[in-house]
Amino acid sequence: MGKNAISVIKLEKPSVNTWFIGWDDSKSRIEAYSLVSPAESMFTALKIVDYYTTEKSWLAILTKNGIDPTV
C-alpha cells in the first residue's frame, strides 16, 4: 500500500444482521453507525469499527455516547 493509500474496512453480506459503530482514531467520538443485513455490504475508511450481532448491545453503546438512532 502506498504512502497516501486509504485503508478500507469492509463487511460483506454478513450471515446475520450485524450492527456496527465506527469511531474516530482515538475512539472518543462515534463517526458512523448502522445495520448491515445479510443482503448488504458496508465499506468504510474509518480505522476503528466495532460489530454487534444484537441490536440491544449496539443501542447500549450508542445511548452511552448520547446518540438516539431513532431520531
HELIX and SHEET records of a PDB file:
HELIX    1   1 GLU A   55  LYS A   64  1                                  10    
SHEET    1   A 2 ILE A   9  GLU A  12  0                                        
SHEET    2   A 2 SER A  41  THR A  44 -1                                        
SHEET    1   B 3 ILE A  30  VAL A  36  0                                        
SHEET    2   B 3 THR A  18  TRP A  23 -1                                        
SHEET    3   B 3 ILE A  48  TYR A  52 -1                                        
END                                                                             
